[in-house]
Amino acid sequence: MKLTVYMFTEEVDAFNKALKRGAGYSKVDFKDKIEMDGEAYIKFPHSTPLGWARFFAEGLDYDPNELKSSRSGLILFLRDKGRIFAITAGMGFAAIQRDKIEYDFGLKVALNKLKSDKIFAVDTRKIDSKATLRRDISSIEGRLEEFDIDRYAQLLGRIAGKILDDDFGSNVTGSDSLQITDDLFFSDLPNKVSEIHKLYNSEDYKEMYPFVDNLRLVKGKAEKDALFYELEERLKKPIKGQKVILATPDIESASNASYYEVKYSRYSGRCFEQLDPDGIFQFLNDVADGDISIDRCKIRAYDSDGHQIDSRIRLIDYLVYEVDIDGGKYIFTQNKWYKINGSFVDEVYEYNADIKIDNASLCSVERRLKDDGITYMLQSEDEYNKRLARINGYACLDKKLFNKLPGFSKVELCDIFDPAGRLIHIKKYDGSSVLSHLFSQATVAASLVKGDERVSKWLENTIMDISGLDCHDVISSGEKLGVVFGIVGMQKKHDPKSLPFFSQVNLMSNHQKIKALGFNVELAFSDVVTV
């Protein structure tokens, strides 16, 4: 029998509080001699026509009314040590109060039960520019390390594996719910729930999977409502130095945007050269008379020719916010809330504080007044890279793409090459999305340069063709090679702590990967000068 089990939060102290109102479920009694602390509800079959059946019947010879769907379901609520659980079947899962479940329940139980080498599927969410979702499935059981999970920058959402304990079941899948395959009788269910409850309360999983608690996606409605309230209050009363950031949600748009138009409701907009949160929220507060509603705030990105370059115009799509509440750190990004474990925050801060910063590697980025005589615009990355190469005697490899490895798309090995052996990667600062791309691009390039002679040879030849610099010795030896993460145009303190927290996480993760390849890794910031 395959069981699907949910656990409710402590506030749910009665079975009827766990059932949606108006779900159409009827209470059913237990049979004689069955004694359980619980209640059961069933939605009896109610057939409905299938839309696709009528569509295909236009050309196929059958009666579409004979094809119908039944949406029956069952929910068995059980209580164990004061906590309420639900076992669902059919469509029963759709009738429980999902905003009142323990969202880490199934995952924690599965992690506590699974052996580290018996995993065959994982779902992860990468916390970066696009919060990418990924599902990896293996044909045989293996270790979690074999699924290539970034323990710093990925959130584990689901895990499945084989259990060696015959008394518990054969297979287990844990996410918000717990699914187990077990050979048992109906009368065994209370003991099974009690065993599951005990596993949920255990912290044994922390020994093998300590990273699981680093990040938690906030799903509960009450918790999210409180966080959104806090966010709107902060936007109405800006505090100097608060971690409110506006970041273009698309990497290409971030690179090509010359200015942004910000509007509130039907009022006239204002143009900004950068996504400056202080200036933008001051403008919105002035227009909204100090009563900002996030849903009424719009942002449009434009290129240098005045063409809109991103269809997304909601401010909430651009918003990145960090807040500390009741001793916990919360981050809002890509329209989702995350809670960060305090010890993980300290680990990131301490690691990044030791990264060498060499701002002398870069030159200042120029800021020019536009033709309208009102707004300013930072020079483009293309212009900056050419200028940096000219001033410092570097080779500019911007948009020089290597594409001679099967299975790889075109790769930019660096924007700038320093004859001393440093691959310099440049990105104009525009929040988490751009920085995530900067760090990951540098990691991919470093692994190719160090791992394939064809790549390093192409790099040597390209540098010679472009600049006349002979870099054979420094590249071929590999001992003096370095990588620089170059962040230009960030008008705040030049310190890793000034970056959005998830950018700090990606910085730490990619710094470790590149360092492990044998590169010296540095971080560099540029100043902004008005010309």
C-alpha positions as CSV (number, residue, x, y, z in Angstrom):
1,M,0.0,0.0,0.0
2,K,1.3,3.5,-0.9
3,L,0.4,6.0,1.8
4,T,0.5,9.8,1.5
5,V,0.8,11.5,4.9
6,Y,0.6,15.2,5.9
7,M,1.3,16.8,9.3
8,F,-0.4,20.0,10.5
9,T,0.9,22.8,12.6
10,E,0.3,23.0,16.3
11,E,-2.4,25.6,15.9
12,V,-4.6,22.9,14.3
13,D,-6.0,21.2,17.4
14,A,-9.2,19.8,15.9
15,F,-9.8,17.6,12.9
16,N,-12.4,20.0,11.3
17,K,-9.8,22.8,11.3
18,A,-7.7,20.7,8.9
19,L,-10.5,20.3,6.4
20,K,-11.4,22.9,3.8
21,R,-14.9,24.3,4.2
22,G,-17.2,23.5,1.3
23,A,-15.0,20.8,-0.1
24,G,-18.0,18.4,-0.4
25,Y,-16.6,15.7,1.9
26,S,-18.9,13.7,4.1
27,K,-17.9,12.2,7.5
28,V,-17.9,8.4,7.7
29,D,-17.8,6.2,10.8
30,F,-15.2,3.6,11.7
31,K,-16.4,0.0,11.6
32,D,-17.1,-1.9,14.8
33,K,-14.0,-2.9,16.8
34,I,-11.9,-0.3,15.1
35,E,-10.8,2.2,17.7
36,M,-8.7,5.2,16.6
37,D,-8.3,8.8,17.7
38,G,-9.4,10.2,14.4
39,E,-12.0,11.1,11.9
40,A,-12.5,10.1,8.2
41,Y,-14.1,12.0,5.3
42,I,-15.0,10.8,1.8
43,K,-16.1,12.6,-1.3
44,F,-18.2,10.1,-3.2
45,P,-18.0,9.9,-7.0
46,H,-19.4,12.7,-9.0
47,S,-18.7,12.3,-12.7
48,T,-18.0,15.3,-14.9
49,P,-17.7,15.5,-18.7
50,L,-14.2,15.7,-20.1
51,G,-13.4,18.7,-22.3
52,W,-11.0,16.8,-24.5
53,A,-13.5,14.1,-25.1
54,R,-15.9,16.5,-26.8
55,F,-13.1,18.1,-28.9
56,F,-11.9,14.8,-30.4
57,A,-15.5,13.6,-31.0
58,E,-15.7,16.1,-33.7
59,G,-13.6,13.8,-35.9
60,L,-13.9,10.4,-34.2
61,D,-16.9,8.1,-34.0
62,Y,-17.8,7.8,-30.3
63,D,-20.1,9.4,-27.8
64,P,-18.2,11.9,-25.6
65,N,-20.7,11.7,-22.9
66,E,-19.5,8.1,-22.2
67,L,-16.2,9.5,-21.1
68,K,-16.3,11.1,-17.7
69,S,-13.9,11.9,-14.8
70,S,-14.5,11.0,-11.2
71,R,-13.0,13.3,-8.5
72,S,-13.6,11.1,-5.5
73,G,-11.3,11.2,-2.5
74,L,-10.7,10.2,1.1
75,I,-9.0,11.8,4.1
76,L,-8.3,9.9,7.3
77,F,-7.3,12.3,10.2
78,L,-5.4,10.8,13.1
79,R,-4.0,12.3,16.3
80,D,-0.7,11.4,17.9
81,K,0.6,13.0,21.0
82,G,-1.5,16.1,20.4
83,R,-0.6,16.6,16.7
84,I,-2.9,16.0,13.8
85,F,-2.0,14.0,10.7
86,A,-3.9,13.4,7.5
87,I,-3.6,10.3,5.3
88,T,-5.1,11.1,1.9
89,A,-6.2,9.0,-1.1
90,G,-7.5,10.0,-4.5
91,M,-8.3,13.7,-4.6
92,G,-8.3,14.0,-0.8
93,F,-5.1,16.0,-0.8
94,A,-7.0,18.9,-2.4
95,A,-9.4,19.2,0.5
96,I,-7.0,19.7,3.4
97,Q,-5.9,23.1,4.7
98,R,-2.5,23.2,2.9
99,D,-1.6,26.6,4.4
100,K,-1.6,24.9,7.8
101,I,0.7,21.9,7.2
102,E,4.2,21.5,8.4
103,Y,6.1,22.2,5.1
104,D,9.3,20.4,6.1
105,F,7.5,17.3,7.5
106,G,7.9,14.8,4.7
107,L,11.5,15.9,3.9
108,K,12.7,15.6,7.5
109,V,11.1,12.2,7.9
110,A,12.7,10.9,4.7
111,L,16.1,12.3,5.5
112,N,16.0,10.7,9.0
113,K,15.1,7.3,7.5
114,L,17.1,7.1,4.3
115,K,20.7,5.8,4.2
116,S,23.0,8.2,2.5
117,D,23.7,5.8,-0.4
118,K,20.1,4.7,-1.1
119,I,18.8,7.8,-2.9
120,F,17.3,7.7,-6.4
121,A,15.7,11.1,-6.9
122,V,16.0,14.7,-5.7
123,D,14.3,18.0,-6.4
124,T,16.3,21.2,-5.9
125,R,15.7,24.9,-6.3
126,K,18.8,26.9,-7.1
127,I,18.6,30.3,-5.4
128,D,20.0,32.6,-8.0
129,S,18.9,34.8,-10.9
130,K,16.0,32.6,-11.9
131,A,15.5,30.4,-8.9
132,T,15.8,27.3,-11.2
133,L,13.9,24.1,-10.4
134,R,15.6,20.8,-11.1
135,R,14.6,17.1,-10.8
136,D,17.3,14.5,-11.0
137,I,16.4,10.8,-11.2
138,S,18.8,7.9,-11.1
139,S,18.1,4.3,-12.3
140,I,20.0,2.9,-9.3
141,E,20.4,4.1,-5.7
142,G,23.3,6.3,-5.0
143,R,24.8,8.9,-2.6
144,L,23.5,12.5,-2.5
145,E,26.8,13.8,-3.7
146,E,26.3,12.0,-7.0
147,F,23.4,14.3,-7.8
148,D,25.7,17.3,-8.1
149,I,23.9,19.5,-5.5
150,D,25.4,22.8,-4.5
151,R,24.9,22.6,-0.8
152,Y,25.3,26.4,-0.4
153,A,23.1,27.7,-3.2
154,Q,20.4,25.1,-3.6
155,L,17.3,24.3,-1.6
156,L,16.4,20.7,-1.2
157,G,12.7,20.3,-1.8
158,R,12.1,16.6,-2.3
159,I,14.1,13.4,-1.9
160,A,13.2,9.8,-2.7
161,G,15.0,6.5,-1.9
162,K,15.0,2.9,-0.9
163,I,14.6,1.9,2.8
164,L,16.4,-1.2,4.1
165,D,14.1,-1.4,7.2
166,D,11.3,-3.8,6.2
167,D,9.2,-2.8,9.3
168,F,8.9,0.8,8.0
169,G,8.4,0.2,4.3
170,S,10.3,-0.3,1.1
171,N,10.4,3.2,-0.6
172,V,10.0,6.7,0.8
173,T,9.5,10.1,-0.8
174,G,9.6,13.2,1.3
175,S,8.6,16.8,0.5
176,D,5.8,18.7,2.1
177,S,4.1,15.3,2.4
178,L,5.5,11.9,3.1
179,Q,4.9,9.0,0.8
180,I,5.8,5.5,1.9
181,T,5.2,2.1,0.3
182,D,4.5,-0.5,3.0
183,D,2.7,-3.8,3.4
184,L,0.3,-3.1,6.3
185,F,-3.3,-3.4,7.5
186,F,-5.7,-0.6,8.3
187,S,-5.5,-1.3,12.0
188,D,-1.7,-0.6,11.8
189,L,-2.1,3.0,10.8
190,P,-2.0,4.6,14.3
191,N,1.3,2.9,15.1
192,K,2.6,3.9,11.7
193,V,1.7,7.5,12.3
194,S,3.3,7.4,15.8
195,E,6.5,6.0,14.2
196,I,6.5,8.8,11.6
197,H,5.9,11.5,14.2
198,K,8.9,10.2,16.2
199,L,11.1,10.4,13.0
200,Y,9.9,14.0,12.4
201,N,11.0,15.1,15.9
202,S,14.5,13.5,15.4
203,E,17.5,15.6,14.4
204,D,19.6,12.7,13.2
205,Y,19.4,14.0,9.7
206,K,21.7,16.9,10.6
207,E,24.7,14.6,10.9
208,M,24.5,13.5,7.2
209,Y,22.6,16.5,5.7
210,P,23.5,19.6,7.8
211,F,23.0,21.9,4.8
212,V,19.3,21.2,4.6
213,D,18.5,23.8,7.3
214,N,20.6,26.5,5.6
215,L,17.6,27.7,3.5
216,R,13.9,27.3,3.9
217,L,11.2,28.4,1.5
218,V,8.5,30.2,3.4
219,K,5.1,28.7,2.3
220,G,2.7,29.3,5.2
221,K,0.1,32.0,4.4
222,A,0.2,33.6,7.9
223,E,4.0,33.8,7.9
224,K,4.1,35.3,4.3
225,D,1.3,37.8,5.1
226,A,3.3,39.0,8.1
227,L,6.5,39.4,6.0
228,F,4.7,41.2,3.2
229,Y,3.2,43.6,5.8
230,E,6.7,44.2,7.1
231,L,8.0,44.8,3.6
232,E,5.3,47.4,2.7
233,E,5.8,49.2,6.0
234,R,9.6,49.4,5.3
235,L,8.9,50.9,1.8
236,K,6.6,53.5,3.3
237,K,9.2,54.5,5.8
238,P,12.6,54.0,4.2
239,I,15.5,53.5,6.6
240,K,19.0,54.5,5.5
241,G,21.1,51.4,4.9
242,Q,18.2,48.9,4.9
243,K,18.7,45.9,2.6
244,V,16.1,46.9,-0.1
245,I,17.5,46.2,-3.6
246,L,16.0,46.5,-7.0
247,A,17.5,43.9,-9.5
248,T,16.5,43.4,-13.1
249,P,15.0,39.8,-13.2
250,D,16.6,39.0,-16.6
251,I,20.3,38.9,-17.2
252,E,20.2,40.2,-20.8
253,S,17.9,43.1,-19.8
254,A,20.3,44.0,-17.0
255,S,23.2,44.1,-19.4
256,N,21.4,46.2,-22.1
257,A,19.4,48.6,-19.9
258,S,20.4,52.2,-20.1
259,Y,17.7,53.6,-17.9
260,Y,14.5,52.8,-16.2
261,E,11.1,54.5,-16.0
262,V,9.3,54.1,-12.7
263,K,5.6,54.8,-12.4
264,Y,3.0,54.7,-9.6
265,S,-0.6,53.9,-10.7
266,R,-1.8,56.5,-13.2
267,Y,0.7,59.2,-12.2
268,S,3.5,60.4,-14.4
269,G,6.7,58.4,-14.2
270,R,10.4,59.4,-13.6
271,C,13.5,58.0,-15.3
272,F,16.4,56.7,-13.3
273,E,19.8,55.7,-14.7
274,Q,20.1,52.8,-12.2
275,L,17.8,50.8,-10.0
276,D,18.6,53.1,-7.1
277,P,16.3,52.0,-4.3
278,D,16.7,55.1,-2.2
279,G,15.8,57.5,-5.0
280,I,13.1,55.3,-6.5
281,F,11.3,54.7,-3.2
282,Q,11.5,58.3,-2.3
283,F,9.9,59.2,-5.6
284,L,7.1,56.5,-5.1
285,N,6.5,57.7,-1.5
286,D,6.2,61.3,-2.7
287,V,3.7,60.3,-5.4
288,A,1.7,57.9,-3.2
289,D,1.7,60.4,-0.3
290,G,3.5,57.9,1.9
291,D,1.1,55.1,1.4
292,I,2.8,52.8,-1.2
293,S,1.0,49.7,-2.5
294,I,3.5,47.4,-4.1
295,D,0.9,46.1,-6.7
296,R,0.6,49.6,-8.1
297,C,4.3,50.2,-8.7
298,K,5.6,49.6,-12.2
299,I,9.2,49.6,-13.7
300,R,10.1,49.6,-17.4
301,A,13.6,49.0,-18.7
302,Y,14.8,50.8,-21.8
303,D,17.9,50.6,-24.0
304,S,20.0,53.5,-25.2
305,D,17.6,54.0,-28.2
306,G,14.6,54.3,-25.9
307,H,13.1,50.9,-26.7
308,Q,11.6,48.9,-23.9
309,I,13.6,45.7,-23.4
310,D,11.7,43.7,-20.8
311,S,8.0,42.8,-20.7
312,R,8.0,42.5,-16.9
313,I,6.9,45.7,-15.4
314,R,5.8,44.9,-11.8
315,L,8.1,46.3,-9.1
316,I,7.7,43.1,-7.1
317,D,9.5,41.2,-9.9
318,Y,12.5,43.5,-9.3
319,L,12.4,43.6,-5.6
320,V,15.1,42.0,-3.3
321,Y,14.7,42.6,0.4
322,E,16.5,41.4,3.4
323,V,15.1,41.7,6.9
324,D,15.8,40.4,10.4
325,I,12.7,39.5,12.4
326,D,12.7,37.8,15.9
327,G,16.3,36.7,15.5
328,G,15.8,35.2,12.0
329,K,17.0,36.5,8.6
330,Y,14.4,36.5,5.8
331,I,15.0,37.3,2.2
332,F,12.5,38.2,-0.6
333,T,13.6,37.5,-4.1
334,Q,12.0,36.4,-7.4
335,N,8.6,36.9,-5.6
336,K,9.4,34.3,-2.9
337,W,10.4,34.5,0.7
338,Y,13.2,32.4,2.2
339,K,14.3,32.0,5.8
340,I,18.1,31.8,6.4
341,N,19.6,29.8,9.2
342,G,21.7,32.1,11.5
343,S,24.8,29.9,11.7
344,F,24.8,29.7,7.9
345,V,24.7,33.5,7.7
346,D,27.7,33.7,9.9
347,E,29.6,31.1,7.9
348,V,29.0,33.1,4.7
349,Y,30.1,36.4,6.2
350,E,33.3,34.9,7.7
351,Y,34.3,33.1,4.5
352,N,33.8,36.1,2.2
353,A,35.7,38.4,4.6
354,D,38.9,36.5,3.8
355,I,38.5,36.9,0.0
356,K,41.3,39.3,-1.3
357,I,40.0,42.5,-2.8
358,D,42.2,44.3,-5.4
359,N,40.4,47.3,-6.8
360,A,43.5,48.4,-8.6
361,S,42.7,45.7,-11.2
362,L,39.9,47.9,-12.5
363,C,39.5,51.5,-13.6
364,S,36.6,53.8,-12.7
365,V,33.4,53.6,-14.7
366,E,32.2,56.7,-16.4
367,R,28.8,58.4,-15.8
368,R,27.6,60.8,-18.5
369,L,24.7,63.3,-18.7
370,K,22.2,62.3,-21.4
371,D,21.1,64.6,-24.2
372,D,18.0,65.5,-22.3
373,G,20.2,67.3,-19.8
374,I,18.4,65.6,-16.9
375,T,19.3,62.0,-16.5
376,Y,22.7,60.3,-16.3
377,M,23.8,57.0,-17.8
378,L,26.7,54.7,-17.0
379,Q,28.9,53.7,-19.9
380,S,28.1,50.2,-21.3
381,E,30.1,47.1,-20.4
382,D,31.5,47.1,-23.9
383,E,32.8,50.6,-23.6
384,Y,34.1,50.0,-20.1
385,N,36.0,46.8,-21.1
386,K,37.7,48.5,-24.0
387,R,38.7,51.4,-21.8
388,L,40.0,49.2,-19.0
389,A,42.1,47.2,-21.5
390,R,43.6,50.4,-23.0
391,I,44.4,52.0,-19.6
392,N,45.9,49.0,-17.9
393,G,47.5,47.3,-20.9
394,Y,45.2,44.3,-20.8
395,A,43.8,42.3,-23.7
396,C,40.0,42.8,-24.3
397,L,38.3,39.5,-25.0
398,D,34.8,40.7,-24.5
399,K,32.4,38.7,-26.8
400,K,35.3,36.5,-28.1
401,L,33.6,33.1,-27.8
402,F,35.2,29.7,-27.8
403,N,32.9,27.1,-29.4
404,K,35.1,24.1,-30.4
405,L,34.2,21.6,-27.7
406,P,31.5,19.1,-28.5
407,G,28.6,19.3,-26.1
408,F,29.4,22.9,-25.0
409,S,27.7,26.0,-26.2
410,K,29.8,29.1,-26.9
411,V,31.8,30.2,-23.9
412,E,33.3,33.6,-23.1
413,L,36.5,32.7,-21.2
414,C,36.9,36.2,-19.8
415,D,36.2,39.8,-20.6
416,I,39.7,41.0,-20.0
417,F,43.0,39.1,-19.8
418,D,45.8,40.5,-17.6
419,P,49.3,39.5,-19.0
420,A,50.2,38.6,-15.4
421,G,47.8,35.6,-15.9
422,R,44.5,36.8,-14.5
423,L,41.2,36.2,-16.2
424,I,39.0,39.2,-15.4
425,H,35.2,38.9,-15.6
426,I,33.3,42.1,-15.6
427,K,29.6,42.8,-14.8
428,K,27.9,46.1,-14.3
429,Y,26.3,45.9,-10.9
430,D,22.5,45.4,-11.0
431,G,21.6,43.1,-8.2
432,S,21.6,39.3,-7.7
433,S,20.8,38.2,-11.2
434,V,23.8,39.8,-12.8
435,L,26.2,38.7,-10.1
436,S,25.1,35.1,-10.2
437,H,25.9,35.1,-13.9
438,L,29.3,36.7,-13.2
439,F,30.3,34.1,-10.6
440,S,29.0,31.0,-12.5
441,Q,30.5,32.2,-15.8
442,A,33.9,32.6,-14.2
443,T,33.7,29.0,-12.7
444,V,32.8,27.5,-16.1
445,A,35.6,29.4,-17.8
446,A,38.2,28.4,-15.2
447,S,37.4,24.7,-15.4
448,L,37.7,24.8,-19.2
449,V,41.0,26.7,-19.2
450,K,42.5,24.4,-16.6
451,G,41.1,21.2,-17.9
452,D,41.5,21.2,-21.6
453,E,44.6,22.1,-23.6
454,R,42.6,23.0,-26.7
455,V,40.9,25.8,-24.7
456,S,44.2,27.2,-23.2
457,K,45.8,27.1,-26.7
458,W,42.8,29.0,-28.2
459,L,43.1,31.6,-25.4
460,E,46.8,32.1,-26.1
461,N,46.3,32.6,-29.8
462,T,43.3,34.9,-29.4
463,I,45.2,37.1,-27.0
464,M,48.1,37.3,-29.5
465,D,45.8,38.1,-32.4
466,I,44.0,40.9,-30.5
467,S,46.7,42.6,-28.5
468,G,50.1,41.1,-29.7
469,L,50.7,39.9,-26.1
470,D,52.6,36.6,-25.8
471,C,51.1,34.9,-22.8
472,H,52.2,31.3,-23.6
473,D,54.4,30.8,-20.6
474,V,51.9,32.1,-18.0
475,I,48.9,30.2,-19.5
476,S,50.7,26.9,-20.3
477,S,52.3,26.6,-16.8
478,G,49.0,27.3,-15.1
479,E,50.8,28.1,-11.8
480,K,50.2,31.9,-12.0
481,L,46.7,31.9,-13.4
482,G,44.1,33.8,-11.4
483,V,40.5,34.9,-11.7
484,V,39.0,38.3,-10.8
485,F,35.3,38.9,-10.2
486,G,35.0,42.5,-11.4
487,I,31.9,44.5,-10.2
488,V,31.6,47.9,-11.8
489,G,29.2,50.8,-11.0
490,M,28.2,49.7,-7.5
491,Q,27.6,53.0,-5.7
492,K,27.8,51.6,-2.1
493,K,30.5,50.3,0.2
494,H,33.0,48.1,-1.7
495,D,32.6,45.1,0.6
496,P,31.2,41.6,0.0
497,K,28.7,42.3,2.8
498,S,27.2,45.1,0.7
499,L,26.0,42.5,-1.9
500,P,22.6,40.9,-1.7
501,F,22.9,37.8,0.6
502,F,22.2,35.2,-2.1
503,S,25.0,36.9,-4.2
504,Q,27.3,36.4,-1.2
505,V,26.3,32.8,-1.1
506,N,27.1,32.4,-4.8
507,L,30.4,34.3,-4.3
508,M,31.4,31.9,-1.6
509,S,30.4,28.8,-3.5
510,N,32.1,29.8,-6.8
511,H,35.2,31.1,-5.0
512,Q,35.6,27.6,-3.4
513,K,35.2,25.8,-6.8
514,I,37.7,28.0,-8.7
515,K,40.2,28.0,-5.8
516,A,40.0,24.1,-5.8
517,L,41.1,24.2,-9.5
518,G,44.4,25.9,-8.5
519,F,43.5,29.6,-9.4
520,N,44.2,32.6,-7.2
521,V,40.8,34.3,-6.8
522,E,40.1,38.0,-6.2
523,L,37.3,40.4,-6.0
524,A,37.4,43.9,-7.4
525,F,35.1,46.9,-7.4
526,S,35.2,50.1,-9.5
527,D,34.4,53.7,-8.6
528,V,32.0,55.8,-10.6
529,V,33.1,59.2,-12.0
530,T,31.0,61.8,-13.7
531,V,32.4,63.1,-17.0
